[in-house]
Amino acid sequence: MDLDEYISKLKSSSATPGGGSASAISSMFAASLNSMASLLSIGKKKLAPYEDHFKRISGESDSIIGELKILSGEDEKAFQGIMDALHMEKSDSGRVNAINMAIKKSVQVSWKIAGISLHNMENAVFLGEYGNMNLVTDDLSAAYMAYTAVHTSVNNIKINLKFQKEEDYREEELLKLRFFMETVECTMDRARKIENSIIP
């Protein structure tokens, strides 16, 4: 589906695609900016010590975009899976298990988007610190877009866990989120340091 078609569906009264899918698209834009910034940092004599890193980021960004395209669609399917499970008859003995399994699937998809988006943030910050300084605002745009994608995914995980009946699983996921967000915020602090040093 092209961008116009996606936006048309996103703004419609349909519940899908929603925030999770859109967050994957936002992170795709971040990866695209990282690709551009890394490619325009290659071949610069002053940046030669980091050239291998720029090439790595460029290659990774192509793979990341492909993964996020798939995850955007998977997020829609996972949400529909939860809705289907919730609409099962309450008298159905398999309803609770179906809900738990659907939530786990959705959480898994959100975790993948969040993890990839954190990696996008790390690449953007590296480029902001060591890449072509003429593109530093593009690096910061990538970092913020990926940061938004992380938060959207984390919020989706948290809201889904509210409906999860397996307490041990829920507590384990919440603990993982706490440590994950510490890394996210540390990475974003580096981005803000770059921002504060160059933008009045």
BAFI-3210 file (N, C-alpha, C; in Angstrom, 3 decimals, decimal comma, padded with zeros to 6 digits):
// residues 200
n [1|2|3|4|5|6|7|8|9|10|11|12|13|14|15|16|17|18|19|20|21|22|23|24|25|26|27|28|29|30|31|32|33|34|35|36|37|38|39|40|41|42|43|44|45|46|47|48|49|50|51|52|53|54|55|56|57|58|59|60|61|62|63|64|65|66|67|68|69|70|71|72|73|74|75|76|77|78|79|80|81|82|83|84|85|86|87|88|89|90|91|92|93|94|95|96|97|98|99|100|101|102|103|104|105|106|107|108|109|110|111|112|113|114|115|116|117|118|119|120|121|122|123|124|125|126|127|128|129|130|131|132|133|134|135|136|137|138|139|140|141|142|143|144|145|146|147|148|149|150|151|152|153|154|155|156|157|158|159|160|161|162|163|164|165|166|167|168|169|170|171|172|173|174|175|176|177|178|179|180|181|182|183|184|185|186|187|188|189|190|191|192|193|194|195|196|197|198|199|200]
n.u [000,842|000,535|001,731|-000,303|-002,625|-002,305|-002,438|-005,039|-006,469|-005,604|-006,677|-009,333|-012,537|-011,998|-010,549|-008,108|-005,443|-003,653|-002,217|000,044|000,831|001,293|003,439|005,468|005,765|006,662|009,133|010,316|010,722|012,646|014,757|015,222|016,155|018,483|019,864|020,286|021,885|024,102|025,111|025,844|027,913|029,944|033,109|034,189|037,066|037,812|036,145|036,883|037,833|035,463|034,165|033,518|031,523|029,540|028,915|027,932|025,614|024,157|023,644|022,258|020,009|018,502|017,687|016,244|014,102|012,707|011,987|010,324|008,219|006,957|006,301|004,510|002,201|001,841|001,224|-001,342|-002,740|-002,329|-003,713|-006,314|-006,557|-006,728|-009,143|-010,897|-010,673|-011,639|-014,275|-015,330|-017,752|-018,571|-019,064|-017,584|-015,175|-012,607|-012,047|-010,581|-007,950|-007,569|-007,631|-005,374|-003,310|-003,572|-002,945|-000,291|000,844|000,440|001,943|004,469|004,898|004,873|007,121|009,126|008,988|009,618|012,242|013,693|013,311|014,662|017,246|017,394|017,378|019,877|021,614|021,052|021,928|024,657|025,390|024,850|026,801|029,234|029,023|028,409|028,268|026,651|024,250|023,086|020,625|018,910|019,707|018,859|016,115|015,591|016,232|014,248|011,885|012,164|012,228|009,634|008,295|009,206|008,020|005,297|005,044|005,741|003,686|001,550|002,232|001,979|-000,775|-001,990|-001,089|-002,650|-004,908|-004,058|-004,179|-002,342|-000,404|002,366|003,627|002,832|004,080|006,761|007,104|006,633|008,810|010,914|010,314|010,897|013,726|014,416|013,462|015,158|017,535|016,624|016,045|018,564|019,857|018,357|019,001|021,585|021,039|019,668|021,686|023,367|021,583|021,221|023,759|024,078|021,861|020,417]
n.v [-001,184|002,253|005,460|007,434|005,870|004,477|006,569|007,412|005,194|005,209|007,562|007,041|005,750|003,208|000,912|-000,127|000,578|001,498|003,238|001,621|000,465|002,853|003,816|002,114|002,930|005,549|004,976|003,823|006,065|007,295|005,456|005,787|008,411|008,019|006,394|008,156|010,130|008,629|007,753|010,204|010,801|009,170|008,863|011,253|012,911|013,815|012,317|009,760|007,777|006,688|005,501|002,794|002,370|004,091|002,829|000,444|001,353|002,347|-000,020|-001,501|000,092|-000,251|-002,924|-002,656|-001,008|-002,768|-004,749|-003,267|-002,589|-005,055|-005,489|-003,422|-004,283|-006,662|-005,690|-004,662|-007,074|-008,360|-006,722|-007,091|-009,756|-009,673|-008,288|-010,137|-012,247|-011,044|-010,704|-013,194|-015,554|-015,159|-017,368|-019,284|-021,691|-021,464|-018,815|-017,060|-018,052|-017,629|-014,844|-014,219|-015,366|-013,904|-011,370|-011,761|-012,170|-009,660|-008,061|-009,096|-008,244|-005,469|-005,216|-005,892|-003,749|-001,665|-002,389|-002,316|000,347|001,604|000,878|002,337|004,895|004,819|004,605|007,055|008,876|008,245|009,082|011,780|012,460|011,746|011,873|013,518|016,865|018,708|017,527|017,269|018,083|016,434|014,018|014,380|014,598|011,983|010,638|011,618|010,797|008,015|007,734|008,494|006,355|004,273|004,964|004,834|002,102|000,994|002,026|000,657|-001,952|-001,782|-001,133|-003,380|-005,343|-004,880|-006,342|-008,876|-012,010|-013,690|-013,444|-013,686|-013,532|-010,948|-009,337|-009,901|-008,841|-006,128|-005,536|-005,930|-003,824|-001,614|-001,664|-001,544|000,998|002,617|002,429|003,528|006,202|007,084|007,028|008,939|011,161|011,629|012,446|014,818|016,282|016,710|018,264|020,527|021,567|022,603|023,974|027,073]
n.w [000,000|-000,824|000,473|000,525|000,466|002,849|004,762|004,299|005,236|007,868|008,935|008,902|010,148|010,921|013,245|012,734|010,453|013,478|016,298|016,927|014,489|013,079|014,541|013,783|011,147|011,578|012,715|010,520|008,920|010,493|010,228|007,508|007,399|008,865|007,089|004,931|006,223|006,961|004,488|003,388|004,980|004,369|002,794|003,517|004,393|006,990|008,520|008,254|010,167|011,130|009,084|008,539|010,392|009,453|007,058|008,051|009,383|007,233|005,751|007,706|008,015|005,700|006,046|008,415|007,652|005,992|007,892|009,589|007,907|007,671|010,379|010,860|009,557|010,997|013,500|013,138|012,655|015,086|016,877|015,926|016,556|019,352|019,642|018,488|020,307|022,661|021,964|022,055|023,307|026,715|028,136|026,980|027,457|026,549|026,282|028,059|027,871|025,142|025,026|026,612|025,037|022,671|023,580|024,344|021,824|020,654|022,399|021,897|019,242|019,628|021,280|019,452|017,631|019,376|020,185|017,753|017,165|019,260|018,506|016,144|017,291|018,617|016,424|015,166|017,100|017,196|014,625|014,924|016,725|015,493|012,736|009,551|010,117|008,898|008,713|011,124|012,228|010,873|011,931|014,553|014,117|013,289|015,666|017,435|016,131|016,252|019,004|019,697|018,512|020,130|022,616|021,960|021,393|023,877|025,484|024,325|025,021|027,833|028,162|027,084|028,811|031,029|030,638|030,763|032,203|033,339|035,949|036,644|034,156|033,388|035,371|034,878|032,309|032,798|034,435|032,630|030,919|032,526|032,808|030,126|029,385|030,824|029,370|026,975|027,750|028,542|026,073|024,722|026,214|025,353|022,754|023,266|024,416|022,243|020,744|022,435|022,291|019,754|018,862|019,352]
ca.u [000,000|001,352|001,561|-001,619|-003,619|-002,129|-002,958|-006,490|-006,969|-005,262|-007,558|-010,719|-013,177|-011,531|-009,590|-006,796|-004,253|-003,717|-000,976|001,178|001,236|001,848|004,744|006,428|006,007|007,508|010,488|010,841|011,239|013,895|015,778|015,511|017,030|019,791|020,517|020,752|022,972|025,299|025,637|026,461|029,093|030,971|033,999|034,696|038,402|037,835|035,294|037,376|037,907|034,142|033,536|032,927|030,279|028,550|028,503|027,089|024,310|023,454|023,153|021,255|018,793|017,699|017,075|015,290|012,906|011,983|011,397|009,240|007,075|006,278|005,756|003,345|001,080|001,656|000,565|-002,770|-003,267|-002,309|-004,819|-007,539|-006,590|-007,231|-010,566|-011,614|-010,702|-012,513|-015,667|-015,810|-018,768|-017,973|-019,274|-016,639|-014,089|-011,309|-011,954|-009,491|-006,686|-007,470|-007,270|-003,977|-002,440|-003,638|-002,197|001,135|001,239|000,505|003,087|005,669|005,052|005,241|008,507|010,000|009,015|010,348|013,672|014,253|013,286|015,797|018,452|017,353|017,822|021,322|022,288|020,882|022,808|026,033|025,588|024,882|028,070|030,435|028,777|028,426|027,606|025,647|023,014|022,804|019,198|018,289|020,000|017,967|014,764|015,532|016,223|012,941|010,877|012,340|011,862|008,170|007,903|009,461|007,008|004,017|005,099|005,739|002,326|000,719|002,544|001,413|-002,238|-002,372|-000,806|-003,741|-005,917|-003,390|-004,557|-001,202|000,268|003,818|004,012|002,633|005,114|008,043|007,136|006,752|010,189|011,706|010,049|011,593|015,146|014,488|013,271|016,369|018,443|016,023|016,200|020,000|020,151|017,738|019,783|022,708|020,483|019,365|022,975|023,743|020,643|021,522|025,077|024,121|020,666|020,290]
ca.v [000,000|003,461|006,317|008,077|004,864|004,199|007,711|007,379|004,164|005,598|008,635|006,596|005,296|001,858|000,872|-000,492|000,644|002,414|003,825|000,697|000,412|004,161|003,965|001,402|003,807|006,641|004,444|003,650|007,375|007,484|004,634|006,396|009,556|007,473|005,936|009,341|010,777|007,781|007,788|011,521|010,897|008,309|009,528|012,520|012,631|014,048|011,327|008,451|006,755|006,140|005,117|001,455|002,515|004,691|001,787|-000,490|001,984|002,395|-001,366|-001,855|000,879|-000,921|-004,102|-002,177|-000,548|-003,979|-005,378|-002,438|-002,742|-006,291|-005,318|-002,534|-005,163|-007,620|-004,991|-004,639|-008,430|-008,670|-005,985|-007,772|-010,992|-009,343|-007,969|-011,396|-013,008|-010,353|-010,838|-014,573|-015,681|-015,258|-018,741|-020,155|-022,061|-021,119|-017,367|-016,450|-018,461|-016,960|-013,445|-014,199|-015,669|-012,772|-010,270|-012,092|-011,934|-008,215|-007,574|-009,510|-007,344|-004,148|-005,308|-005,862|-002,359|-000,862|-002,725|-001,778|001,811|001,975|000,774|003,525|006,014|004,691|004,957|008,488|009,582|008,057|009,973|013,139|012,675|011,494|011,954|014,797|017,844|019,434|016,750|016,979|018,215|015,210|012,995|014,623|014,221|010,512|010,227|011,928|009,925|006,676|007,847|008,457|004,980|003,482|005,259|004,288|000,648|000,709|002,270|-000,450|-003,104|-001,552|-001,204|-004,773|-006,136|-004,693|-007,363|-010,176|-012,672|-014,434|-012,431|-013,813|-013,000|-009,495|-008,712|-010,056|-007,883|-004,779|-005,393|-005,747|-002,469|-000,641|-001,645|-001,110|002,446|003,275|002,524|004,482|007,574|007,410|007,309|010,212|012,214|011,925|013,223|016,167|016,961|017,188|019,334|021,719|022,118|023,202|024,785|028,097]
ca.w [000,000|-000,857|001,647|000,485|000,838|004,278|005,519|004,153|006,157|009,239|009,399|008,787|011,388|011,221|014,370|012,193|011,299|014,610|016,800|016,847|013,081|012,724|015,181|012,930|009,999|012,072|012,880|009,164|008,508|011,232|009,575|006,211|007,674|009,252|005,861|004,220|006,956|006,922|003,117|003,171|005,853|003,779|001,832|004,074|004,943|008,434|009,182|007,819|011,239|011,438|007,816|008,643|011,155|008,559|006,111|008,810|009,626|005,947|005,464|008,714|007,824|004,667|006,671|009,412|006,940|005,587|009,081|010,114|007,008|008,076|011,727|010,784|009,246|012,090|014,600|012,819|012,847|016,517|017,490|015,540|017,328|020,692|019,509|018,242|021,559|023,603|021,525|022,254|024,353|028,045|028,624|026,273|028,384|025,963|026,071|028,836|027,255|023,841|025,305|027,056|023,905|021,737|024,192|024,230|020,438|020,455|023,175|021,168|018,093|020,160|021,730|018,272|017,131|020,363|020,137|016,511|017,264|020,112|017,683|015,288|018,126|018,844|015,167|014,946|018,042|016,720|013,479|015,440|017,439|014,697|011,306|008,837|010,969|008,119|008,767|012,530|012,527|010,363|012,941|015,690|013,679|013,343|017,071|018,019|015,517|016,818|020,418|019,715|018,200|021,336|023,629|021,500|021,571|025,313|025,968|023,858|025,870|029,163|028,158|026,838|030,002|031,982|030,383|030,845|033,457|033,889|036,759|036,551|032,841|033,422|036,207|034,188|031,205|033,366|034,886|031,410|030,425|033,362|032,439|028,731|029,301|031,330|028,215|026,032|028,238|028,468|024,673|024,374|026,871|024,444|021,644|023,753|024,629|020,902|020,399|023,227|021,933|018,412|018,565|020,385]
c.u [000,889|000,974|000,184|-002,714|-003,541|-002,728|-004,484|-007,108|-006,752|-006,243|-009,034|-011,272|-012,790|-010,486|-008,198|-006,651|-004,417|-002,333|000,230|001,725|001,896|003,221|005,832|006,771|006,916|008,954|011,128|011,411|012,562|015,036|016,178|016,424|018,426|020,569|021,103|021,971|024,247|025,931|026,362|027,616|030,248|031,801|034,521|036,002|038,417|037,055|035,740|037,449|036,568|033,441|032,871|031,602|029,180|028,021|027,598|025,693|023,492|022,847|022,063|019,928|017,899|016,969|015,984|013,988|012,051|011,290|010,196|008,013|006,252|005,598|004,550|002,086|000,791|000,950|-000,941|-003,408|-003,344|-003,454|-006,145|-007,695|-007,126|-008,726|-011,396|-011,750|-011,657|-013,995|-016,184|-016,853|-018,094|-018,123|-018,307|-015,432|-012,705|-011,078|-010,758|-008,130|-006,487|-007,063|-005,797|-003,008|-002,409|-002,853|-000,695|001,650|001,391|001,704|004,400|005,939|005,503|006,687|009,476|010,112|009,824|011,851|014,348|014,324|014,384|017,092|018,527|017,836|019,334|022,107|022,215|021,820|024,270|026,330|025,643|026,193|029,280|030,262|028,894|027,599|026,587|024,277|022,552|021,326|018,408|018,505|019,061|016,520|014,586|015,435|014,849|011,830|010,944|011,934|010,342|007,665|008,111|008,344|005,638|003,968|005,030|004,348|001,379|000,965|001,856|-000,109|-002,711|-002,151|-001,888|-004,798|-005,346|-003,654|-003,413|-000,298|001,791|004,334|003,926|003,751|006,491|008,178|007,299|008,167|011,120|011,539|010,830|013,065|015,335|014,398|014,436|017,378|017,931|016,289|017,667|020,393|019,574|018,439|020,978|022,223|020,211|020,644|023,494|022,889|020,988|022,850|025,076|022,948|020,443|018,966]
c.v [001,249|004,375|006,979|007,107|004,566|005,323|007,737|006,361|004,581|006,643|008,252|006,151|003,866|001,895|000,468|000,089|001,695|002,878|002,920|000,599|001,724|004,374|003,259|002,238|004,964|006,189|004,148|004,965|007,672|006,713|005,219|007,607|009,092|007,008|007,121|009,957|009,951|007,813|009,106|011,790|010,063|009,105|010,873|012,234|012,774|012,984|009,897|007,402|006,061|005,577|003,737|001,496|003,105|003,659|000,771|000,087|002,038|001,033|-001,796|-001,155|000,266|-002,126|-003,698|-001,728|-001,736|-004,651|-004,598|-002,449|-003,967|-006,110|-004,390|-003,349|-006,148|-006,978|-004,937|-006,004|-008,782|-007,975|-006,680|-009,091|-010,776|-009,067|-009,240|-012,205|-012,371|-010,517|-012,280|-014,591|-015,876|-016,650|-019,736|-020,427|-021,686|-019,633|-016,748|-016,800|-017,781|-015,499|-013,348|-014,417|-014,518|-011,583|-010,530|-011,835|-010,444|-007,607|-007,902|-008,589|-005,960|-004,126|-005,221|-004,448|-001,482|-001,117|-002,179|-000,257|002,329|001,914|001,933|004,760|005,991|005,057|006,455|009,295|009,439|008,993|011,435|013,468|012,624|011,667|013,361|015,829|018,694|018,757|016,506|017,142|017,032|014,057|013,142|014,292|012,717|010,033|010,453|011,055|008,514|006,651|007,803|007,047|004,071|003,696|004,725|002,787|000,266|000,940|001,149|-001,710|-002,964|-001,713|-002,635|-005,643|-005,978|-005,787|-008,786|-010,805|-013,444|-013,453|-012,486|-013,233|-011,479|-008,810|-008,794|-009,040|-006,453|-004,515|-005,165|-004,337|-001,424|-000,530|-001,150|000,410|003,218|003,456|003,543|005,913|008,002|007,774|008,660|011,378|012,610|012,765|014,663|016,965|017,523|018,400|020,625|022,376|022,855|024,121|025,780|027,992]
c.w [000,000|000,308|001,672|000,932|002,331|005,122|005,463|005,108|007,605|009,776|009,360|010,146|011,758|012,340|013,923|010,795|012,398|015,025|016,682|015,445|012,668|013,347|014,374|011,707|010,403|012,206|011,527|008,636|009,217|010,585|008,225|006,372|008,082|008,025|005,097|004,909|006,925|005,528|002,829|004,136|005,309|002,769|002,295|004,811|006,472|009,208|008,911|008,941|011,525|010,203|007,882|009,399|010,270|007,564|006,802|008,988|008,343|005,607|006,421|008,444|006,760|005,246|007,653|008,755|006,506|006,755|009,584|009,206|007,400|009,435|011,755|010,490|010,360|013,277|014,366|013,082|014,330|017,243|017,175|016,294|018,732|020,632|019,314|019,530|022,572|023,246|021,593|023,368|025,712|028,642|027,987|027,179|027,845|025,827|026,789|028,223|025,907|024,011|025,695|025,900|022,901|022,272|024,090|022,820|020,172|021,173|022,461|019,984|018,571|020,652|020,544|017,720|018,075|020,291|018,898|016,578|018,187|019,313|016,693|016,044|018,303|017,589|014,904|015,851|017,624|015,556|013,920|016,126|016,514|013,187|010,754|009,609|010,221|008,195|010,197|012,873|011,958|011,344|014,131|015,344|013,749|014,785|017,699|017,432|016,107|018,293|020,580|019,460|019,406|022,352|023,240|021,744|023,044|025,906|025,542|024,687|027,232|029,171|027,923|028,067|031,074|031,843|030,483|032,212|034,095|034,632|036,634|035,237|032,843|034,210|035,543|033,053|031,717|033,870|033,692|030,867|031,211|032,970|030,999|028,643|029,908|030,204|027,215|026,474|028,245|027,043|024,264|025,044|026,008|023,268|022,075|024,012|023,302|020,522|021,131|022,855|020,611|018,116|019,687|021,146]
res [m|d|l|d|e|y|i|s|k|l|k|s|s|s|a|t|p|g|g|g|s|a|s|a|i|s|s|m|f|a|a|s|l|n|s|m|a|s|l|l|s|i|g|k|k|k|l|a|p|y|e|d|h|f|k|r|i|s|g|e|s|d|s|i|i|g|e|l|k|i|l|s|g|e|d|e|k|a|f|q|g|i|m|d|a|l|h|m|e|k|s|d|s|g|r|v|n|a|i|n|m|a|i|k|k|s|v|q|v|s|w|k|i|a|g|i|s|l|h|n|m|e|n|a|v|f|l|g|e|y|g|n|m|n|l|v|t|d|d|l|s|a|a|y|m|a|y|t|a|v|h|t|s|v|n|n|i|k|i|n|l|k|f|q|k|e|e|d|y|r|e|e|e|l|l|k|l|r|f|f|m|e|t|v|e|c|t|m|d|r|a|r|k|i|e|n|s|i|i|p]
***
